[in-house]
Amino acid sequence: MTDAVHLQMSLDLPRESARVGQTRRMLDGALAGAGVEQDCRDDIRLALTEACTNVIEHAGLATTYHVDVSVDGDRCVIEVTDDGGGFDPAGVRPGDLWSDSGRGLQLVAAVVDGLDVVSVDGTGTLLRFTKQLTWR
């Protein structure tokens, strides 16, 4: 890509499942408009969906959460932050391959280039993932 793309998006969202689809479509539209390939956008949509769904299902104390998206050139960084009490990431056991739940972080890790989970017990969690963008 000859011209560097810069995108900043910041959303404060209620902990409602309906907002996940809206957030995913909003980001996908921006990335599609910038010329990001479909397969790359599919990975980002999946990772974002799993990150937001984890907040909705597991951040019991949170009423809202925050999504920050930053695109700088060929790199997309997404941070999903909640104040839902936190957890011990080392204590998370990978979900069974055939289970309907418990594989969110595994799925995110499988489709992105970098994943960080920072959680402070009693405070909240930050899930940050990065993806190298590919262009049409």
N, C-alpha and C positions, 0 to 999 in steps of 0.2 A: 504494500500500500504506500503510495507516494505522500499523501497528506495525512499527518497524524490526527487521530480522532481523540477528542477530549469530551468526556461526559461525566457529570456529577448528578446524582439523584439521591435524595434523602427523604425517607418516609417514616412517619410515626403512625403506627397501625394499631387498631384494636385487636385483641386476641380473639378473632372470629375467622372461621374457616373460609367464609365467602371472600374475604379480602386477599387470600392467597392467590386465587385465580386472577383477580384484578391486578395485583402486583406483578405476577408473572407475565400477563399480557402487556402491561405497560412497559416493562423492561424489554420484552421480546420485540415490541414495536420499535423502540428506540434503537436496538441493536440491528434489526432488519433494515431500518432506514439508513443506518450508517454503512451497511453492506456486509455485515457479518454472515458467514455461511450458515445454512440451516442446521447442519449437524452440530456445529459449535453452539448455536443458540439452543438446540435441544438439550445439550449437556447442562448449560447454564440454567435453563428452565427447570430441569429435574433437580439440580442441586439447590436452587432457590426454594422450590416446592418442599423439599425434604427439610431444609433448614427452618422454614416458616412453620411447617407442620409440627416439627419437634417442639417449638415454642408453644404452639396451641395445645399440644397433647401433654407436655411435661413441665412447663413453667407455671405450676399451679398458683403461685402468688402474684404473677404478673397480670395486669389488666391491659397493658399495651406492650408493644415491642417496636424496635427501630431497625430499619433496613437502610444501609448506606451502600451505594454503588459508585464505583469510580472506574472509568475507562481512560487510560492514558496510552495512546498508541495501540500496541498490540496486546495489552494486558488489561484484564478486567479483574477488579477486586470487589468482593461483596462481603459485607459484614452484617450479621443479624445479631442483635443485642437485646437481651431481656433483663428484667429485674425480678425474675421469678424464683429466687432463692438459691440458685446454683445447684451443682451436683459434683461428684467426684468422677471425672472422665476416665480415670484408671479403673473404676469399678464397673464400667459399662461392658457387658459381655456381648460379643457379636450375636446378632439374631440368627436363628435357624434359617437355613436357605429357603425352606418351605413355609415359614411363618408369615403371617399377615403383618407383623410389626416387629420392631427391634432392629431393623437394618438401615435406618435413616443415615447415620454417619458413615456406614460402609458404602452406601450408594453414592453419597456426596464424594467420598474419597476416591471412588472408582471413576468418576467422570470429570474431576478437576485436576489441576496441576499442583496445587498446594492446599492443605487444610490445617487450620489451627483451631483448637477449642480451648478457650480460657474460661474457667468457671471458678467463682469464689463462693464457697459454701455460705449460705445465709444472705448472699447479695444477688448474684445473677450470672449470666453466661454470655460470652461473645464467641460466635462461630464465624471465622473468617476463611473464605476460600478464594483462590486465584485461578484464572483460566487464561491461557494464551489464546488470543482470538485468531481465527482464520477468516479470510476475506473471499468474497465472490469475485 
